[in-house]
Amino acid sequence: MRSYFIEQASGIDALKIREQDTPAPGPGQILVRMKAASINYRDLLVVCGNYSRNLPLPLVPLSDGAGEVVATGDGVTRWKAGDRVAATFFQDWDGGEIGDGAARSALGGALDGVLAEYVVLGERGVVALPRHLSFEEGATLPCAALTAWHALQSGRLVCGQTVLTMGTGGVSVFALQFARAAGARVIATTGTGGKMEKLRELGASDVIDYKSEPNWESKVLDLTGRRGVDQVVEVGGAGTLGRSLKAVRPGGHISLIGVLAGGAGEVNPLPAVMKGVRIQGIFVGSREMFEAMNRAIELHTIRPAVDRVFPFDEAPDAYRHMQSGAHFGKVVIGF
């Protein structure tokens, strides 16, 4: 079988292909023939050496993939050959609150990932794909979709709320889709004029161009009658958190997810105190959350926004497309 690996995290050119024997599943494990994988911003950080100094190199990258079960080890009862599955980001987080050991079971980081033709996973480390989705669509779910789902659930999403999303990356687009399916109003931001209509087509009630309106939080307040939004899906980090604190209503919720606008910078915590805002860090989610999300995806026949599918041999080009920021939704690698 073939797999990509990173021997030295020095940039996209560090991605190499190697040939090796197809692994066999052990007790409680399954062998999955991967059909597709998708790229997250985290994966760019990993390959460029900006994610963690403690990565076990060489490393097979990517956490998000979908495929078909082809063999099962002794004692496996949850799956059989032919089942369509997606890997869970954390192999050891079944449910409940995140534990100290979850990060040590993350694919494409602490553990080898899914950018390989065959992958051995624990039988509890996969979930069934929604029946209406292709493998390429299913490969977008484990990190971006589940992060968006967890964020909105942590903010107690209900019909009639107003949600603010940022940009057109995977998490933000999934948050838009999930919020609209729940009957919420979505205000979205983007810095690319050509993407504004796509956000509206997915259901955004209002779209703000943050380049022409750098003080976009004032526009959010205007659009909500100076009340502010109920929830913010905050993917910018320190670079945008201050504005999010101004845009959220008193008693509102901010799900803190990413660092796309930079991880450094001072944020005045006083607005959070004065407005009683709840800020919660979101680190993907558990298998139980994943299964609940997939039930909702099936119920509402939600289809992920796949920007482009690259063939396996062109995986580095998929990374470069992701790095360019030209994508809308998810960048996928097909096997």
N, C-alpha and C positions, 0 to 999 in steps of 0.2 A: 504494500500500500504506500501511498504518498502522503506526506504531511509537510506543512510549513513549520519552520521553527526560527527562533531568535537566539542566536548564540551570544551576541553582544547587542544590547539595546542602544543603538547609535543612530537610528533613523529608519525610514521605510526601506531603504536599500539593504538593511540588515535582514530582511525576510528572505529565507532560503527554503528550497524544497529538498527533502530527503526521502529516500526509499528505505522501507523497513518491513519486517514481517507483520502481517496482520495479527493484532493481539487476540487472545482468547479470553472470554469472560470467566472470572472465578466465581466462587459461591456468592450468591446474592447480587451478582452483576449481570449486565446485559451488554451485548455488542451491537452498536448502532452503525449502520451504513449512512453516513452523513449525506444529505442531499442539498443543503444550503446553509450558509452562515451569514450573519450580519455584523456590521462594524459599529461600535460605539466610540464616543469621544475618549473614553477610558483606554480603548485599544490604541489610539494614537499616542497617548501618554506612555503606555507600556513600551511600544516599539521605539519611541524616541528617548527612553530612559528617564522620563519625568514623572513616573507613577510611584515607584518604590525602589529603594536601593536593595531591598531584601528579596527580589524576585529570584526564584530558582532557575538559573539559566544552565543549559539551553531550555527554552520554553516554547511549547506549541501555543500560539496566541488565539484569541477570541473566546468569548463566553457564550455567545448566542448562536445556536444552531438547531436544525431540525433534520430528522431522518427517519429511517425505517429499522426496526428491530430485526436483526438477522440471526441472532443466537442468544440463548440464555444460559446462565450458570446454574449450578445446583441450588435448590431452595427458592428459586424465583417463582413467585405466584402472581405478580401484578401484570406481567407482560408476556406476550408470545411473539414468535416470528411473524412479521408482517404488520405489526402495530406501528402507527405513525406517531412519533413523539417529538417533543422539544426538551432540550436539556434545561435544568434549573441553574440559575446563576450560582447560588450557594448549594452545594451538594448535601450539606448537613443541616440545613435550616428547614425543618418540617413545618413548624408553626409556632404560635406564641411570639413573645418578644425576642428580638435578636440577641444571641448569646455571644460570649467572648470568642467562641470557636468558629463562628460563622465565616469570618474573613479568611480563616485558614482552609476553607473548603470552596473558595471562589475559583471558578474555571477561568483560564486565561490569565491567572495571576499567581495565586498560591499553588494551583494545580494546572497541569496541562489543559489547554483549551480544545476547541472543536474544529480548528482549521486543518482537518485531516480527513482522509477518506473513510476511515473507520475509527470509532471511539468507544472505549469501554467506560461505562458509567454504572453507578449504583442503581438498583431497581427503584429506589425512592428518589433518585436524582433526575427523573424525567417526569413529564406530564403528557397526557394525550393532547394531540393537536385538535383545535376546533375543526369540525368535519368539513366546513365550507372553505377552508383555507388551503392554499398550495403550500408546498414545503418552503418556497421562497418567502411567502407571507408569514408562515409560522416561525421562520427563523428570526423574525424581528421582535418576537414577544418577550424572551426571557429577561432582558434588562430594561430596555426603554419602555416597553408597554407596562411591565409590572411596576416599574418606578413611578410612572404616571398614575397607575391605579392606586398604589399604596399612598401616594401623595393626596389624591382626592378623597380617599377613604379616611385618611388621618384627619382631614379637615371636615369630616362628617358631611359629605356632599349630599344635598337634597335638591329636589326640583325647585326652581325659582331662584337659586343662588346665582351670583355673578362671579365668574372665575377669570383671573388674568393669567395668560400664558405668554411666554417670551420666545420669539424666534420660530424657526421652522425645522428644528432638529427632531429626532425621533420622540423624545420624551414630551416635548411641547405639542407636537401634532397628535400623539396618542391622548394627551390630556384634553385637548380640544374635542376629539372624537368621543371620549368617555363622558365628558361633561355634557355635551350636547345630547348624548343618548339618555342621560339622566334628567334632561329637561332644564339644564342650567344655561344661563347666558354666558357667552365667552367673549372677552375682549382680548385680542391678540396683538402682539407687536412684531414688527419685522423691519429689517434695514434694507430690504430689496423690494423695489416697486413691483417687479414681475411676480412676486410671491403673494402679494396682497389678495389677488383674485382667487388664488388657490385656497387660501385660508377662508375666504368667504364661501367658496364652494363646499368646504367641509363643515360649514355651519357657524363660523365666527360672526357674531352680530356686528362687531366693530373691529377695524384693524387700524393700528397706529404705526406710522412710519417713524421710527425713533431717530432716524437721521435728520429728517426735516423738522421733527419735534423732539429735540434732545431732552426737554423737560416733560417727558411723556406721562409722568405721574400726574401732572396738572390736567392733562387731557383725560386721563382715567377718571379723575375726580369730577370733571365736567360731565362725562358720559354717565356717571352714576348719581348725578344730582348732588355732588359734593359729599356723598355718603362714603364712598370707597367700595372696593370689591370685598366679597366674603372670603375669597381664597386667592392666594398667589402661588403659582407653581414656579418657584424661583430657581432658575438654572444658571443665572449669571454669577452668583456668589457675591463677594465683597464689592465688586464693581457695580452692582445694581441693587443690593439689599437696602441701601439707604432710600432709594426711590420707591422700592416696594413697601417699605414701612410707611411712606406717605400715601401710597395708593390704596392700602388696605383699610377697611373700616375698623372702628373701635370694636374690640372683641373678635376681630377676624383672625385668619389663620394663614401662615406662610410656611410652605413646605420647602425647606432648604435642601437643594439637590446638587447643584453643580458649581463650577468655577469658570464658566465660559468667558466671563468678563474680567477674570483675574482673581487670584486668591489673596492678593495683598491689598491693604487699604484699611482705613479706619472707618468704622460704622458707629454713629451715635446711637446708643441703645435707648435714649430717653423717649423717643416716640413709641417704642415697644412698651415701655413702662406706662406712659401716660395714656395710651390707647388700650392697654390690656391685651396686646396682640400675642397670640401663641405662635412660637417658631419651633418647628420640629424638623430635625435632620432625617432625611430619607435615604436609606441605603438598599436599593432594590426591594426585595421582599421574600417571603417564605414560599414553600411549595403550596401550602394551603391557600395563600393569597392568589398564587398563580392559577390554581384550579378554579377558584371563585371568579377570577377575571375571565378565564376561558368560557365559563358558563354564560357570563354577560356578553362576551363577544359572539357566542353562538346565538343567544337570544335575539340580539339586535343585528345579527349578520354584519358586524363591523369588519371592514377590510382595511388592513394596514396600508399606509401610503408608502409604496416602494418606489424610490426615485429611479434606481437603475440596478440591473443585475449584471455583474461581471463574471466571466468564466473563471474557474479555479486557477488556471495558469496565469491569469491577469490579476491576481489578488493584490499585488503592490499598486496597480493602477486604481483599484477600488479604494485603497487607503488614501491615495493622492486625491481622488475625487472627494472623499470625505474631508480631507484636510483643506481643500479649496473653499469649503463652505457654500458651494454652488448647489448642493443637494436640497431637496424638499422631502422630509421624512427619512426613510432608511435606505442605506446603501447595502446591497446584498451581493454575496458571492455564491454562484451556483456550481454544483459539483457534477 
